[in-house]
């Protein structure tokens, strides 16, 4: 077992096999050896497989009923119109000792979405990302991954159907490893791929975020913006030797924090480019099915997301499209957009 400090408040104990994945920016949700293979055909990593496709190619009435896991609840029937929901939070509560952080959060992340979570500091934005990623468990409420209820702090092999990557605010690179070793850490540790093939994938992932000839550098030799891009490259690399590559949702925690306006623009555009609706730095289609960005930056709101969720004191007080942000009559949104001291948000 290994210990991490969660938000500086209380220690968090997570399994060591999950810890290795978490520290390189991704909690990988691959099918484990104990689970049945769901698809015999290769599935493009940027597309979600049909929600009701059986192994034999026929369609089922239940949601991916071939998935099996002792840590997951029985599959619930999806609501009509919810077949594209990748992640759902239902009445999620979280406290650290006497401090109530989340007080009943409800939202869905659908396939193809670019979602921003905004709001004042200390209102639970980063906490909800950690709960989605499996680093924290809610005190109350439920999190569903492609219709399957997540239970407890699970290791990477306890759930399937979706990969979830978490890009930390600080980039969280291993100081003692080269860029190549950082980006390829997942594959070096958990795959049977040969080293030269992993090295090729590392180079391709770095190229996708606009970096080249940096593989042998150490993190200390990189600028802040370059570290963010290396962390992004590390989060999008995947084991291409697998028969089925599941869709991925990326979670970004303040990706432009500490960057100058130009470097922020570069990172914001990169977030867009690796999404399935964009093109990466070398002109290839992005592979990320959906992403969620926690941010305070107005430039990030304008350039990197399409839908916004506003958190205040652990509750959602407004949801809307990005173009509605500056015209909303909601007092929380108006105060936040204007940076005013007058309004319902108090410091």
SETILUM-575527 format. One record per residue (C-alpha): x, y, z; residue number from 1. Coordinates in Angstrom, 3 decimals. Last residue first. Example, Ala and Ser with C-alpha at 12.3 -4.5 7.8 and 13.67 -1.06 7.14 Angstrom:
SETILUM-575527
<atom u="13.670" v="-1.060" w="7.140" pos="2"/>
<atom u="12.300" v="-4.500" w="7.800" pos="1"/>
This chain:
SETILUM-575527
<atom u="-14.268" v="35.593" w="0.301" pos="347"/>
<atom u="-17.941" v="35.857" w="-0.642" pos="346"/>
<atom u="-19.685" v="34.733" w="-3.812" pos="345"/>
<atom u="-23.287" v="36.041" w="-3.801" pos="344"/>
<atom u="-22.401" v="39.324" w="-5.476" pos="343"/>
<atom u="-20.170" v="42.382" w="-5.243" pos="342"/>
<atom u="-16.420" v="41.755" w="-5.286" pos="341"/>
<atom u="-16.514" v="41.630" w="-9.080" pos="340"/>
<atom u="-14.381" v="39.445" w="-11.330" pos="339"/>
<atom u="-16.799" v="40.250" w="-14.162" pos="338"/>
<atom u="-17.309" v="36.650" w="-15.283" pos="337"/>
<atom u="-17.423" v="35.381" w="-11.696" pos="336"/>
<atom u="-19.945" v="38.025" w="-10.607" pos="335"/>
<atom u="-22.204" v="37.449" w="-13.612" pos="334"/>
<atom u="-21.968" v="33.681" w="-13.296" pos="333"/>
<atom u="-22.952" v="33.709" w="-9.634" pos="332"/>
<atom u="-25.751" v="36.228" w="-10.279" pos="331"/>
<atom u="-27.316" v="34.106" w="-13.068" pos="330"/>
<atom u="-28.322" v="36.583" w="-15.796" pos="329"/>
<atom u="-26.175" v="34.769" w="-18.361" pos="328"/>
<atom u="-24.752" v="36.812" w="-21.239" pos="327"/>
<atom u="-21.030" v="36.217" w="-20.702" pos="326"/>
<atom u="-21.369" v="32.480" w="-20.078" pos="325"/>
<atom u="-24.025" v="31.761" w="-22.707" pos="324"/>
<atom u="-21.446" v="31.171" w="-25.464" pos="323"/>
<atom u="-19.846" v="28.524" w="-23.260" pos="322"/>
<atom u="-23.022" v="26.485" w="-23.068" pos="321"/>
<atom u="-24.886" v="26.254" w="-19.802" pos="320"/>
<atom u="-25.011" v="24.911" w="-16.247" pos="319"/>
<atom u="-25.544" v="26.964" w="-13.123" pos="318"/>
<atom u="-25.588" v="26.612" w="-9.320" pos="317"/>
<atom u="-24.019" v="23.166" w="-9.081" pos="316"/>
<atom u="-23.325" v="22.519" w="-5.421" pos="315"/>
<atom u="-20.172" v="22.133" w="-3.327" pos="314"/>
<atom u="-20.018" v="25.691" w="-2.074" pos="313"/>
<atom u="-20.310" v="27.009" w="-5.630" pos="312"/>
<atom u="-19.794" v="24.887" w="-8.731" pos="311"/>
<atom u="-20.542" v="26.163" w="-12.243" pos="310"/>
<atom u="-20.752" v="23.530" w="-15.005" pos="309"/>
<atom u="-19.860" v="24.756" w="-18.491" pos="308"/>
<atom u="-20.315" v="23.369" w="-21.996" pos="307"/>
<atom u="-18.180" v="23.964" w="-25.103" pos="306"/>
<atom u="-14.656" v="23.987" w="-23.705" pos="305"/>
<atom u="-11.100" v="24.883" w="-24.795" pos="304"/>
<atom u="-10.973" v="28.380" w="-26.257" pos="303"/>
<atom u="-13.428" v="30.557" w="-24.318" pos="302"/>
<atom u="-13.261" v="28.814" w="-20.948" pos="301"/>
<atom u="-9.499" v="28.468" w="-21.271" pos="300"/>
<atom u="-9.171" v="32.190" w="-22.003" pos="299"/>
<atom u="-11.376" v="33.019" w="-19.020" pos="298"/>
<atom u="-8.992" v="31.124" w="-16.761" pos="297"/>
<atom u="-10.399" v="29.696" w="-13.528" pos="296"/>
<atom u="-10.223" v="26.098" w="-14.728" pos="295"/>
<atom u="-11.263" v="22.488" w="-14.238" pos="294"/>
<atom u="-11.355" v="20.874" w="-17.674" pos="293"/>
<atom u="-13.353" v="17.758" w="-18.578" pos="292"/>
<atom u="-12.678" v="15.727" w="-21.706" pos="291"/>
<atom u="-14.453" v="13.511" w="-24.199" pos="290"/>
<atom u="-13.609" v="10.754" w="-26.709" pos="289"/>
<atom u="-9.879" v="11.543" w="-26.858" pos="288"/>
<atom u="-8.208" v="10.136" w="-29.976" pos="287"/>
<atom u="-7.492" v="13.255" w="-32.023" pos="286"/>
<atom u="-7.405" v="13.049" w="-35.810" pos="285"/>
<atom u="-3.870" v="13.349" w="-37.272" pos="284"/>
<atom u="-2.505" v="16.659" w="-38.524" pos="283"/>
<atom u="0.940" v="16.503" w="-36.919" pos="282"/>
<atom u="0.046" v="18.863" w="-34.058" pos="281"/>
<atom u="-3.211" v="17.040" w="-33.370" pos="280"/>
<atom u="-6.450" v="17.374" w="-35.304" pos="279"/>
<atom u="-9.814" v="18.020" w="-33.682" pos="278"/>
<atom u="-13.215" v="16.424" w="-33.111" pos="277"/>
<atom u="-11.724" v="13.346" w="-31.418" pos="276"/>
<atom u="-10.007" v="15.601" w="-28.890" pos="275"/>
<atom u="-6.219" v="15.741" w="-29.165" pos="274"/>
<atom u="-6.413" v="19.132" w="-30.909" pos="273"/>
<atom u="-8.738" v="20.813" w="-28.423" pos="272"/>
<atom u="-6.441" v="20.203" w="-25.486" pos="271"/>
<atom u="-3.547" v="21.279" w="-27.698" pos="270"/>
<atom u="-5.301" v="24.587" w="-28.417" pos="269"/>
<atom u="-5.644" v="25.263" w="-24.700" pos="268"/>
<atom u="-1.997" v="24.320" w="-24.112" pos="267"/>
<atom u="-0.729" v="26.723" w="-26.798" pos="266"/>
<atom u="-3.067" v="29.490" w="-25.604" pos="265"/>
<atom u="-1.763" v="29.098" w="-22.063" pos="264"/>
<atom u="1.820" v="29.372" w="-23.318" pos="263"/>
<atom u="0.877" v="32.684" w="-24.951" pos="262"/>
<atom u="-0.943" v="34.011" w="-21.875" pos="261"/>
<atom u="1.872" v="33.080" w="-19.435" pos="260"/>
<atom u="1.529" v="29.795" w="-17.585" pos="259"/>
<atom u="1.119" v="29.309" w="-13.832" pos="258"/>
<atom u="-2.161" v="27.404" w="-14.107" pos="257"/>
<atom u="-2.938" v="26.489" w="-17.725" pos="256"/>
<atom u="-4.010" v="22.873" w="-17.161" pos="255"/>
<atom u="-6.075" v="23.672" w="-14.030" pos="254"/>
<atom u="-6.968" v="20.017" w="-13.375" pos="253"/>
<atom u="-7.542" v="18.310" w="-16.729" pos="252"/>
<atom u="-9.615" v="15.114" w="-16.865" pos="251"/>
<atom u="-9.247" v="13.092" w="-20.060" pos="250"/>
<atom u="-11.928" v="10.626" w="-21.146" pos="249"/>
<atom u="-10.748" v="7.666" w="-23.197" pos="248"/>
<atom u="-12.480" v="5.252" w="-25.563" pos="247"/>
<atom u="-11.460" v="1.590" w="-25.234" pos="246"/>
<atom u="-8.781" v="0.046" w="-27.398" pos="245"/>
<atom u="-9.741" v="-3.474" w="-28.414" pos="244"/>
<atom u="-7.283" v="-6.180" w="-29.495" pos="243"/>
<atom u="-4.499" v="-4.716" w="-27.371" pos="242"/>
<atom u="-1.149" v="-4.156" w="-29.066" pos="241"/>
<atom u="-1.817" v="-0.426" w="-29.342" pos="240"/>
<atom u="-1.120" v="0.099" w="-25.645" pos="239"/>
<atom u="-1.952" v="3.743" w="-25.079" pos="238"/>
<atom u="-0.367" v="7.195" w="-25.052" pos="237"/>
<atom u="-2.837" v="10.034" w="-24.397" pos="236"/>
<atom u="-1.953" v="10.792" w="-20.762" pos="235"/>
<atom u="1.796" v="10.786" w="-21.246" pos="234"/>
<atom u="1.524" v="13.228" w="-24.132" pos="233"/>
<atom u="-0.544" v="15.533" w="-21.896" pos="232"/>
<atom u="2.073" v="15.351" w="-19.154" pos="231"/>
<atom u="4.746" v="16.164" w="-21.760" pos="230"/>
<atom u="2.645" v="19.155" w="-22.839" pos="229"/>
<atom u="2.337" v="20.454" w="-19.291" pos="228"/>
<atom u="6.079" v="20.033" w="-18.799" pos="227"/>
<atom u="6.684" v="21.998" w="-22.000" pos="226"/>
<atom u="4.577" v="24.884" w="-20.699" pos="225"/>
<atom u="6.508" v="25.024" w="-17.451" pos="224"/>
<atom u="9.835" v="24.997" w="-19.248" pos="223"/>
<atom u="11.826" v="21.784" w="-19.528" pos="222"/>
<atom u="15.381" v="20.965" w="-18.424" pos="221"/>
<atom u="14.291" v="19.975" w="-14.903" pos="220"/>
<atom u="11.981" v="17.376" w="-16.480" pos="219"/>
<atom u="15.045" v="15.548" w="-17.871" pos="218"/>
<atom u="15.760" v="15.527" w="-21.591" pos="217"/>
<atom u="16.279" v="12.326" w="-23.543" pos="216"/>
<atom u="12.933" v="12.379" w="-25.370" pos="215"/>
<atom u="13.060" v="16.090" w="-26.211" pos="214"/>
<atom u="13.753" v="15.800" w="-29.941" pos="213"/>
<atom u="10.193" v="16.742" w="-30.842" pos="212"/>
<atom u="7.252" v="18.398" w="-29.110" pos="211"/>
<atom u="4.021" v="19.634" w="-30.706" pos="210"/>
<atom u="1.467" v="17.746" w="-28.642" pos="209"/>
<atom u="0.971" v="15.020" w="-31.261" pos="208"/>
<atom u="4.736" v="14.923" w="-31.786" pos="207"/>
<atom u="5.163" v="13.885" w="-28.153" pos="206"/>
<atom u="2.665" v="11.060" w="-28.636" pos="205"/>
<atom u="4.406" v="9.906" w="-31.820" pos="204"/>
<atom u="7.822" v="9.910" w="-30.134" pos="203"/>
<atom u="6.446" v="7.919" w="-27.201" pos="202"/>
<atom u="4.779" v="5.463" w="-29.598" pos="201"/>
<atom u="8.128" v="4.877" w="-31.329" pos="200"/>
<atom u="9.866" v="4.324" w="-27.993" pos="199"/>
<atom u="7.194" v="1.805" w="-27.030" pos="198"/>
<atom u="7.867" v="-0.082" w="-30.269" pos="197"/>
<atom u="11.620" v="-0.020" w="-29.608" pos="196"/>
<atom u="11.096" v="-1.314" w="-26.092" pos="195"/>
<atom u="9.079" v="-4.353" w="-27.088" pos="194"/>
<atom u="5.390" v="-4.413" w="-26.037" pos="193"/>
<atom u="4.477" v="-6.691" w="-23.150" pos="192"/>
<atom u="2.595" v="-3.939" w="-21.348" pos="191"/>
<atom u="2.292" v="-2.792" w="-17.742" pos="190"/>
<atom u="5.431" v="-1.035" w="-16.549" pos="189"/>
<atom u="7.120" v="0.035" w="-19.792" pos="188"/>
<atom u="3.709" v="0.803" w="-21.298" pos="187"/>
<atom u="2.521" v="3.027" w="-18.474" pos="186"/>
<atom u="5.883" v="4.753" w="-18.135" pos="185"/>
<atom u="6.153" v="5.644" w="-21.823" pos="184"/>
<atom u="5.701" v="9.390" w="-21.351" pos="183"/>
<atom u="7.885" v="9.536" w="-18.261" pos="182"/>
<atom u="10.571" v="7.219" w="-19.613" pos="181"/>
<atom u="10.870" v="9.212" w="-22.836" pos="180"/>
<atom u="10.881" v="12.518" w="-20.937" pos="179"/>
<atom u="13.734" v="11.184" w="-18.825" pos="178"/>
<atom u="13.153" v="9.846" w="-15.333" pos="177"/>
<atom u="14.479" v="11.187" w="-12.002" pos="176"/>
<atom u="12.017" v="14.069" w="-11.767" pos="175"/>
<atom u="8.983" v="11.847" w="-12.370" pos="174"/>
<atom u="6.428" v="14.202" w="-13.903" pos="173"/>
<atom u="3.483" v="15.443" w="-11.842" pos="172"/>
<atom u="2.209" v="17.974" w="-14.446" pos="171"/>
<atom u="1.610" v="20.419" w="-11.536" pos="170"/>
<atom u="-2.107" v="20.810" w="-12.334" pos="169"/>
<atom u="-2.500" v="17.079" w="-12.790" pos="168"/>
<atom u="-3.638" v="15.461" w="-16.028" pos="167"/>
<atom u="-6.040" v="12.644" w="-15.120" pos="166"/>
<atom u="-6.756" v="9.977" w="-17.728" pos="165"/>
<atom u="-9.805" v="7.731" w="-17.704" pos="164"/>
<atom u="-10.072" v="4.678" w="-19.949" pos="163"/>
<atom u="-13.544" v="3.315" w="-20.591" pos="162"/>
<atom u="-15.330" v="-0.020" w="-20.994" pos="161"/>
<atom u="-13.701" v="-1.875" w="-18.138" pos="160"/>
<atom u="-13.519" v="-1.909" w="-14.369" pos="159"/>
<atom u="-11.518" v="-3.766" w="-11.747" pos="158"/>
<atom u="-8.266" v="-3.939" w="-13.710" pos="157"/>
<atom u="-6.997" v="-0.460" w="-12.856" pos="156"/>
<atom u="-7.464" v="-0.856" w="-9.130" pos="155"/>
<atom u="-10.614" v="0.237" w="-7.384" pos="154"/>
<atom u="-11.069" v="2.719" w="-4.575" pos="153"/>
<atom u="-14.639" v="1.915" w="-3.675" pos="152"/>
<atom u="-17.608" v="0.953" w="-5.828" pos="151"/>
<atom u="-18.168" v="2.229" w="-9.364" pos="150"/>
<atom u="-21.667" v="1.775" w="-10.729" pos="149"/>
<atom u="-21.831" v="0.657" w="-14.318" pos="148"/>
<atom u="-23.672" v="2.760" w="-16.894" pos="147"/>
<atom u="-20.618" v="3.765" w="-18.890" pos="146"/>
<atom u="-18.769" v="4.562" w="-15.651" pos="145"/>
<atom u="-21.338" v="5.448" w="-13.000" pos="144"/>
<atom u="-20.511" v="7.452" w="-9.873" pos="143"/>
<atom u="-22.866" v="7.259" w="-6.909" pos="142"/>
<atom u="-23.946" v="9.304" w="-3.917" pos="141"/>
<atom u="-22.664" v="9.631" w="-0.367" pos="140"/>
<atom u="-19.237" v="9.789" w="1.185" pos="139"/>
<atom u="-17.812" v="9.816" w="-2.329" pos="138"/>
<atom u="-14.655" v="7.763" w="-2.938" pos="137"/>
<atom u="-11.360" v="9.375" w="-3.830" pos="136"/>
<atom u="-8.637" v="8.449" w="-6.324" pos="135"/>
<atom u="-11.141" v="6.778" w="-8.666" pos="134"/>
<atom u="-10.723" v="9.175" w="-11.581" pos="133"/>
<atom u="-14.304" v="10.451" w="-11.188" pos="132"/>
<atom u="-13.679" v="11.052" w="-7.474" pos="131"/>
<atom u="-10.410" v="12.825" w="-8.213" pos="130"/>
<atom u="-12.149" v="15.079" w="-10.745" pos="129"/>
<atom u="-14.901" v="15.873" w="-8.207" pos="128"/>
<atom u="-12.260" v="16.916" w="-5.678" pos="127"/>
<atom u="-10.577" v="19.243" w="-8.158" pos="126"/>
<atom u="-13.779" v="21.261" w="-8.529" pos="125"/>
<atom u="-14.821" v="21.116" w="-4.876" pos="124"/>
<atom u="-15.646" v="24.719" w="-3.945" pos="123"/>
<atom u="-12.254" v="25.673" w="-2.583" pos="122"/>
<atom u="-11.501" v="28.335" w="-5.172" pos="121"/>
<atom u="-14.434" v="29.996" w="-6.931" pos="120"/>
<atom u="-16.286" v="28.339" w="-9.818" pos="119"/>
<atom u="-15.649" v="26.504" w="-13.065" pos="118"/>
<atom u="-15.993" v="22.988" w="-14.429" pos="117"/>
<atom u="-15.490" v="22.935" w="-18.204" pos="116"/>
<atom u="-16.859" v="20.272" w="-20.527" pos="115"/>
<atom u="-15.749" v="19.228" w="-24.016" pos="114"/>
<atom u="-18.212" v="16.555" w="-25.130" pos="113"/>
<atom u="-17.775" v="13.832" w="-27.759" pos="112"/>
<atom u="-19.342" v="11.016" w="-25.740" pos="111"/>
<atom u="-21.394" v="12.407" w="-22.900" pos="110"/>
<atom u="-20.367" v="13.582" w="-19.439" pos="109"/>
<atom u="-23.281" v="13.643" w="-17.010" pos="108"/>
<atom u="-24.051" v="15.806" w="-13.967" pos="107"/>
<atom u="-25.269" v="15.701" w="-10.369" pos="106"/>
<atom u="-23.406" v="17.062" w="-7.330" pos="105"/>
<atom u="-24.941" v="16.744" w="-3.863" pos="104"/>
<atom u="-23.024" v="18.691" w="-1.245" pos="103"/>
<atom u="-19.353" v="18.489" w="-2.219" pos="102"/>
<atom u="-16.658" v="19.984" w="0.044" pos="101"/>
<atom u="-18.065" v="19.741" w="3.577" pos="100"/>
<atom u="-15.284" v="20.481" w="6.067" pos="99"/>
<atom u="-15.692" v="18.658" w="9.367" pos="98"/>
<atom u="-13.296" v="15.821" w="8.541" pos="97"/>
<atom u="-12.811" v="16.043" w="4.804" pos="96"/>
<atom u="-16.264" v="15.888" w="3.242" pos="95"/>
<atom u="-17.650" v="14.522" w="-0.018" pos="94"/>
<atom u="-21.168" v="14.269" w="-1.438" pos="93"/>
<atom u="-22.185" v="13.043" w="-4.901" pos="92"/>
<atom u="-25.923" v="13.169" w="-5.706" pos="91"/>
<atom u="-25.432" v="11.214" w="-8.939" pos="90"/>
<atom u="-22.280" v="11.616" w="-11.022" pos="89"/>
<atom u="-22.407" v="10.158" w="-14.538" pos="88"/>
<atom u="-19.585" v="9.222" w="-16.878" pos="87"/>
<atom u="-19.659" v="7.926" w="-20.462" pos="86"/>
<atom u="-23.220" v="8.879" w="-21.441" pos="85"/>
<atom u="-23.788" v="8.131" w="-25.151" pos="84"/>
<atom u="-26.582" v="5.603" w="-24.572" pos="83"/>
<atom u="-28.414" v="8.134" w="-22.425" pos="82"/>
<atom u="-31.251" v="8.995" w="-24.846" pos="81"/>
<atom u="-33.572" v="6.481" w="-23.246" pos="80"/>
<atom u="-32.394" v="5.819" w="-19.718" pos="79"/>
<atom u="-29.805" v="3.124" w="-19.330" pos="78"/>
<atom u="-30.830" v="-0.126" w="-17.635" pos="77"/>
<atom u="-28.589" v="-0.747" w="-14.685" pos="76"/>
<atom u="-25.727" v="-3.197" w="-14.898" pos="75"/>
<atom u="-25.213" v="-5.094" w="-11.663" pos="74"/>
<atom u="-22.786" v="-3.369" w="-9.373" pos="73"/>
<atom u="-19.064" v="-3.345" w="-9.921" pos="72"/>
<atom u="-16.297" v="-4.618" w="-7.645" pos="71"/>
<atom u="-16.799" v="-8.277" w="-8.490" pos="70"/>
<atom u="-16.457" v="-7.577" w="-12.176" pos="69"/>
<atom u="-18.124" v="-8.914" w="-15.310" pos="68"/>
<atom u="-18.814" v="-7.072" w="-18.558" pos="67"/>
<atom u="-20.916" v="-9.111" w="-20.996" pos="66"/>
<atom u="-24.048" v="-7.124" w="-20.206" pos="65"/>
<atom u="-22.826" v="-4.144" w="-22.201" pos="64"/>
<atom u="-26.032" v="-2.160" w="-21.497" pos="63"/>
<atom u="-29.012" v="-4.473" w="-21.778" pos="62"/>
<atom u="-31.230" v="-5.029" w="-24.782" pos="61"/>
<atom u="-28.532" v="-6.876" w="-26.643" pos="60"/>
<atom u="-27.412" v="-6.484" w="-30.235" pos="59"/>
<atom u="-25.859" v="-9.283" w="-32.231" pos="58"/>
<atom u="-22.166" v="-9.306" w="-33.179" pos="57"/>
<atom u="-21.368" v="-12.566" w="-31.416" pos="56"/>
<atom u="-19.658" v="-10.775" w="-28.541" pos="55"/>
<atom u="-22.758" v="-8.649" w="-27.951" pos="54"/>
<atom u="-23.190" v="-5.025" w="-28.966" pos="53"/>
<atom u="-25.423" v="-2.924" w="-26.731" pos="52"/>
<atom u="-23.438" v="0.266" w="-26.166" pos="51"/>
<atom u="-21.887" v="0.335" w="-29.597" pos="50"/>
<atom u="-18.158" v="0.846" w="-29.172" pos="49"/>
<atom u="-17.000" v="4.356" w="-28.282" pos="48"/>
<atom u="-14.864" v="5.996" w="-30.934" pos="47"/>
<atom u="-11.494" v="7.675" w="-30.615" pos="46"/>
<atom u="-9.617" v="4.513" w="-29.763" pos="45"/>
<atom u="-10.727" v="2.772" w="-32.959" pos="44"/>
<atom u="-12.147" v="-0.635" w="-32.128" pos="43"/>
<atom u="-10.400" v="-3.783" w="-33.272" pos="42"/>
<atom u="-12.758" v="-6.715" w="-33.492" pos="41"/>
<atom u="-13.159" v="-9.525" w="-30.980" pos="40"/>
<atom u="-15.067" v="-7.365" w="-28.565" pos="39"/>
<atom u="-16.033" v="-7.946" w="-24.947" pos="38"/>
<atom u="-13.168" v="-10.079" w="-23.786" pos="37"/>
<atom u="-14.285" v="-11.718" w="-20.586" pos="36"/>
<atom u="-12.881" v="-10.438" w="-17.337" pos="35"/>
<atom u="-10.333" v="-12.076" w="-15.064" pos="34"/>
<atom u="-7.459" v="-10.909" w="-17.244" pos="33"/>
<atom u="-8.486" v="-7.334" w="-16.695" pos="32"/>
<atom u="-10.236" v="-5.012" w="-19.144" pos="31"/>
<atom u="-8.555" v="-1.630" w="-19.066" pos="30"/>
<atom u="-9.480" v="1.328" w="-16.902" pos="29"/>
<atom u="-6.188" v="3.142" w="-16.707" pos="28"/>
<atom u="-5.979" v="5.784" w="-14.000" pos="27"/>
<atom u="-3.788" v="8.193" w="-15.891" pos="26"/>
<atom u="-1.359" v="10.974" w="-15.070" pos="25"/>
<atom u="1.883" v="9.139" w="-14.457" pos="24"/>
<atom u="1.300" v="9.160" w="-10.727" pos="23"/>
<atom u="-2.121" v="7.545" w="-10.985" pos="22"/>
<atom u="-0.882" v="4.494" w="-12.876" pos="21"/>
<atom u="1.843" v="3.669" w="-10.371" pos="20"/>
<atom u="-0.561" v="4.345" w="-7.513" pos="19"/>
<atom u="-3.158" v="1.932" w="-8.914" pos="18"/>
<atom u="-0.785" v="-0.996" w="-8.491" pos="17"/>
<atom u="0.180" v="0.324" w="-5.043" pos="16"/>
<atom u="-3.409" v="0.261" w="-3.830" pos="15"/>
<atom u="-4.634" v="3.596" w="-2.460" pos="14"/>
<atom u="-4.390" v="5.208" w="0.948" pos="13"/>
<atom u="-5.335" v="8.870" w="1.116" pos="12"/>
<atom u="-3.972" v="11.068" w="3.874" pos="11"/>
<atom u="-6.218" v="13.918" w="5.009" pos="10"/>
<atom u="-6.239" v="17.643" w="4.335" pos="9"/>
<atom u="-3.457" v="18.550" w="1.928" pos="8"/>
<atom u="-5.766" v="18.098" w="-1.048" pos="7"/>
<atom u="-5.398" v="14.319" w="-0.643" pos="6"/>
<atom u="-1.960" v="13.364" w="0.653" pos="5"/>
<atom u="-0.789" v="10.098" w="-0.847" pos="4"/>
<atom u="0.059" v="6.842" w="0.857" pos="3"/>
<atom u="1.125" v="3.546" w="-0.664" pos="2"/>
<atom u="0.000" v="0.000" w="0.000" pos="1"/>
